[in-house]
Amino acid sequence: MPKMVTSRAGSLERRGLTDEQLVAMLRNMLLQRQIDNRGFQLNRQGKIPFALGSEGHEALQAGAAMAFARGKDVLAPYYRDLGLVLGIGLTPYEMFVSMFARAADASGGRQFPNHYTARERGLLSISSIIAAHCPHAVGVAYAFKLRRETGRAVLVTTGEGATSEGEWHESVNFAAVHKVPIVFLVENNHFAISTPQRAQMAIADVADKAAGYGIPGVICDGLDPIATYAAVKTALDRARAGGGPTLVEAKCFRFLSHSTDDDDRSYRSRAEVEEERQHDPLPAFERVLIAAAVLDASTLGALKADVLRETNEATDAAEALPYPDPAELYTDVYAGAYEPWQ
Ligand SMILES: Cc1ncc(C[n+]2csc(CCOP(=O)(O)OP(=O)(O)O)c2C)c(N)n1
């Protein structure tokens, strides 16, 4: 049985985190929720074509990002990782430029929304093809090993649905056989769009899949940022020290629909979602930090106001930017001066 990492007993178990790091994790969570909601609002206003929500995943993403070593590690995220990419250094402004598909986006406004990339910050380009990024992530980790770049690791994330994909299994197997420095973080929100976990696999814990490949499988409370930090940090440290891969399963919920293109009322009841909302990680973490006197009501209020200000300024600045020039449609698509339509 995988062991469960938790610290959510209502009291603060720091796991080595300073006040500054704890507040940074809360700020990340608050920012995720603001940007998440703003994305859905902008879509309903007809201003952006599509948005994805991470609501319910905030804690685990803030915790995992805190374990990431900037300037050393590489993150291979999936489309729901708003908080992870924020936590490793992407700015809200860059996110809105992507959502608005403006020319200033890293892809020149060409990528699917939420598909960020920032090579210099160790952020691998996101792909919507489920699990297709896993072999790429393992390739990066294999390169670290071949080049003897110790002290570096790859963090690759997926949902639980992605663990049914062949590419996920091939990746875990190759990583285990070659003992490459990688952590497979599974954000288990129990749904793959409309497919519940029970229709996806005959086991309750994704972490059990690790045993089939001979690597450790750990479960953590994904509604608790500190527990997720602890589980991911232990796994990354192990990978960086040459100990090989770990599978970490962070159990969470998805409060919103899969995306702005999905209506989750067709496959789950409002009562079920309301029940899940009782476990909202945001107010829970606020309560823990206030009880431990890391924050008080007034500093928390100021933090929330600052997050709203940053979200508003980033939204307005990105919206004011120009779209790509239509004449640039084929720029960076073909190498050199090749123009296949000529
Ligand atoms: C190879 C492939 N098959 C199907 C899809 C359609 N699709 C997009 S998201 C998704 C659900 C994935 O669920 P999960 O991995 O649990 O992640 P979650 O979205 O729940 O966070 C599916 C089936 C796809 N993008 N790629």
The ligand as an ORCA input file, in Angstrom:
! r2SCAN-3c Opt
* xyz 1 1
  C      -4.840     11.435    -26.614
  C      -6.046     12.249    -26.208
  N      -7.239     11.638    -26.030
  C      -8.325     12.364    -25.654
  C      -8.228     13.716    -25.479
  C      -9.446     14.517    -25.027
  N      -9.291     14.922    -23.636
  C      -8.882     16.155    -23.296
  S      -8.779     16.358    -21.658
  C      -9.292     14.778    -21.349
  C      -9.451     14.270    -19.941
  C      -8.165     14.011    -19.247
  O      -8.429     13.716    -17.904
  P      -7.325     13.668    -16.796
  O      -6.053     13.111    -17.370
  O      -7.882     12.972    -15.627
  O      -7.035     15.195    -16.459
  P      -8.050     16.332    -15.940
  O      -8.497     17.076    -17.183
  O      -9.153     15.675    -15.222
  O      -7.259     17.227    -15.051
  C      -9.545     14.100    -22.551
  C     -10.035     12.720    -22.636
  C      -6.969     14.328    -25.713
  N      -6.781     15.641    -25.535
  N      -5.894     13.586    -26.048
*
